């Protein structure tokens, strides 16, 4: 996945619609999405899954309450972000923007979405066309693939990386364990079986 950590600048733009997804445990996802590319049915299904995943990760990592930003965009928008922040002039599936400056998302903002006292860890961007194309190539459900991209992005926000083999193995093991809790198959084994070693990393 081409999602190395980026500068703490919001990837959202004026073309997106905004909504807050609040989870059963009181965590939050501040969502900006492109309604042209993200149909309501898919958006609603992903919202339910993402909320559960965030709650699970909050407990697993003892975060004591968290809010993240999530940009659900087109391939064109992702290509712009990838070019601007990574120097790669192509679309990719997921990018992570870690929160490095508390002033960019302070207590007043958290209070404005009724989640004071939570921690903001940064933002994740996911591209619809790339994600759905990859899911089709792997022969898996779109929601399963979106779940993996979401978890992978969150792991980067929490400081995990896969630049060296040992770190990659640790990060993958955590992702696989989280996804298994939601009956989602190991995406790395699926990728290997599909012979698509470069598809997701």
C-alpha positions as MATLAB code, in Angstrom:
seq = 'XXXXXXXXXXXXXXXXXXXXXXXXXXXXXXXXXXXXXXXXXXXXXXXXXXXXXXXXXXXXXXXXXXXXXXXXXXXXXXXXXXXXXXXXXXXXXXXXXXXXXXXXXXXXXXXXXXXXXXXXXXXXXXXXXXXXXXXXXXXXXXXXXXXXXXXXXXXXXXXXXXXXXXXXXXXXXXXXXXXXXXXXXXXXXXXXXXXXXXXXX';
ca = [
       0.000    0.000    0.000;
       1.335    3.417   -0.889;
       0.470    5.078    2.373;
       3.575    6.310    4.086;
       2.941    8.969    6.686;
       2.343   12.445    5.347;
       2.365   16.015    6.542;
      -0.463   16.902    8.965;
      -2.601   18.729    6.449;
      -6.203   17.851    5.732;
      -6.726   16.051    2.416;
     -10.370   17.190    2.228;
     -11.544   19.748   -0.314;
     -14.624   21.756   -1.187;
     -15.997   19.088   -3.546;
     -16.757   16.700   -0.697;
     -19.784   16.322    1.554;
     -19.224   16.039    5.305;
     -20.721   13.830    7.994;
     -19.750   12.586   11.458;
     -19.924    8.870   12.188;
     -20.208    8.307   15.939;
     -19.508    4.814   17.180;
     -21.289    2.709   19.792;
     -18.454    3.409   22.235;
     -18.473    7.141   21.644;
     -15.566    7.446   19.239;
     -15.846    9.503   16.088;
     -14.958    9.542   12.408;
     -15.116   12.924   10.692;
     -15.918   11.934    7.104;
     -15.509   13.936    3.916;
     -16.728   12.005    0.889;
     -17.268   12.505   -2.812;
     -20.922   11.546   -3.399;
     -20.301   11.020   -7.111;
     -17.961    8.112   -6.430;
     -19.195    6.829   -3.079;
     -22.825    5.647   -3.447;
     -25.052    5.879   -0.376;
     -25.523    2.123    0.010;
     -21.779    1.443    0.005;
     -21.145    4.443    2.234;
     -23.687    3.279    4.817;
     -22.329   -0.276    4.892;
     -18.779    0.969    5.277;
     -19.862    3.398    8.015;
     -21.177    0.556   10.175;
     -18.048   -1.531    9.681;
     -15.597    1.347   10.169;
     -17.306    2.384   13.412;
     -16.978   -1.139   14.818;
     -13.358   -1.394   13.715;
     -12.491    1.921   15.348;
     -14.108    0.865   18.631;
     -12.203   -2.430   18.543;
      -8.890   -0.669   17.929;
      -9.659    1.865   20.655;
      -9.967   -0.993   23.160;
      -7.044   -3.040   21.792;
      -4.635   -0.123   21.999;
      -6.087    1.506   25.142;
      -6.601    4.793   23.321;
      -9.249    6.029   25.773;
     -11.358    7.643   23.089;
     -10.356    8.636   19.577;
     -11.432   10.685   16.581;
     -10.010   10.312   13.085;
     -10.621   12.064    9.804;
     -11.580   10.009    6.751;
     -11.554   11.206    3.144;
     -13.437    8.934    0.741;
     -12.475   10.201   -2.663;
     -12.006    9.509   -6.347;
      -8.868    8.210   -8.016;
      -8.257   11.671   -9.470;
      -8.238   13.260   -6.011;
      -6.015   10.481   -4.658;
      -3.607   10.982   -7.536;
      -3.335   14.672   -6.609;
      -2.593   13.791   -2.986;
      -0.098   11.105   -3.922;
       1.713   13.461   -6.298;
       1.733   16.331   -3.808;
       2.837   14.442   -0.713;
       4.782   11.470   -2.067;
       5.943   12.567   -5.506;
       4.081    9.667   -7.183;
       1.909   10.802  -10.074;
      -0.666    8.011   -9.880;
      -3.681    6.972   -7.862;
      -3.291    4.569   -4.963;
      -5.648    2.822   -2.561;
      -4.959    4.467    0.823;
      -2.892    7.306    2.272;
      -2.351    8.172    5.935;
      -1.916   11.662    7.366;
      -0.695   11.395   10.970;
      -1.573   14.149   13.415;
       1.688   15.850   14.326;
       0.418   19.239   15.524;
      -2.316   19.370   18.164;
      -3.176   22.912   17.144;
      -4.526   21.613   13.848;
      -7.317   19.763   15.624;
      -7.706   21.280   19.093;
     -10.181   20.803   21.953;
     -12.563   23.385   20.510;
     -12.950   21.347   17.333;
     -13.464   18.135   19.300;
     -16.083   19.895   21.415;
     -17.853   21.154   18.296;
     -18.548   17.550   17.262;
     -19.503   16.647   20.836;
     -16.440   14.484   21.506;
     -14.392   16.465   24.037;
     -11.580   14.619   25.754;
     -10.908   12.342   22.777;
      -7.590   12.111   20.954;
      -7.293   13.025   17.280;
      -4.811   10.754   15.520;
      -4.943   12.066   11.967;
      -6.643   11.371    8.683;
      -6.954    8.543    6.188;
      -7.822    8.855    2.488;
      -9.268    5.939    0.484;
      -9.910    5.981   -3.279;
     -13.118    4.320   -4.494;
     -12.099    3.185   -7.985;
      -8.768    1.702   -6.929;
     -10.264   -0.031   -3.893;
     -13.142   -1.591   -5.841;
     -10.883   -2.635   -8.727;
      -8.478   -4.328   -6.322;
     -11.326   -6.113   -4.540;
     -12.485   -7.497   -7.886;
      -8.986   -8.619   -8.845;
      -8.590  -10.385   -5.502;
     -12.057  -11.942   -5.656;
     -13.121  -10.511   -2.293;
     -15.991   -8.324   -1.147;
     -15.546   -4.569   -1.425;
     -16.351   -4.076    2.261;
     -13.691   -6.595    3.286;
     -11.105   -4.723    1.248;
     -12.250   -1.335    2.546;
     -11.997   -2.700    6.080;
      -8.397   -3.730    5.449;
      -7.483   -0.356    3.947;
      -9.099    1.407    6.900;
      -7.257   -0.738    9.462;
      -3.980   -0.411    7.558;
      -4.355    3.366    7.512;
      -5.130    3.411   11.227;
      -2.023    1.378   11.989;
       0.053    4.040   10.271;
      -1.664    6.736   12.328;
      -0.672    4.793   15.435;
       2.966    4.759   14.357;
       3.306    1.387   12.627;
       5.143    1.054    9.329;
       6.353   -1.578    6.855;
       9.568   -0.143    5.495;
      11.625   -3.076    6.789;
      10.663   -6.753    6.906;
      10.390   -7.100   10.679;
       8.182   -4.025   11.000;
       6.054   -5.213    8.081;
       5.516   -8.621    9.691;
       4.488   -7.028   12.983;
       2.105   -4.617   11.295;
       0.570   -7.318    9.108;
       0.042   -9.618   12.102;
      -1.844   -6.892   13.967;
      -4.001   -6.125   10.939;
      -4.805   -9.795   10.367;
      -5.772  -10.232   14.029;
      -8.091   -7.219   13.977;
      -9.754   -8.289   10.736;
     -10.164  -11.866   11.995;
     -12.215  -10.512   14.905;
     -14.728   -9.422   12.243;
     -14.541  -12.696   10.288;
     -12.521  -11.073    7.494;
      -9.961  -13.400    5.913;
      -6.233  -12.688    5.939;
      -5.801  -10.244    3.032;
      -2.083  -10.957    2.686;
      -2.672  -14.670    2.079;
      -5.341  -13.796   -0.485;
      -2.908  -11.474   -2.250;
      -0.216  -14.180   -2.350;
      -2.637  -16.762   -3.721;
      -3.773  -14.320   -6.385;
      -0.144  -13.852   -7.409;
      -0.553  -10.110   -6.957;
       2.356   -9.389   -4.679;
       2.472   -5.723   -5.658;
      -1.263   -5.090   -5.438;
      -1.580   -4.066   -1.827;
       1.891   -3.119   -0.635;
];
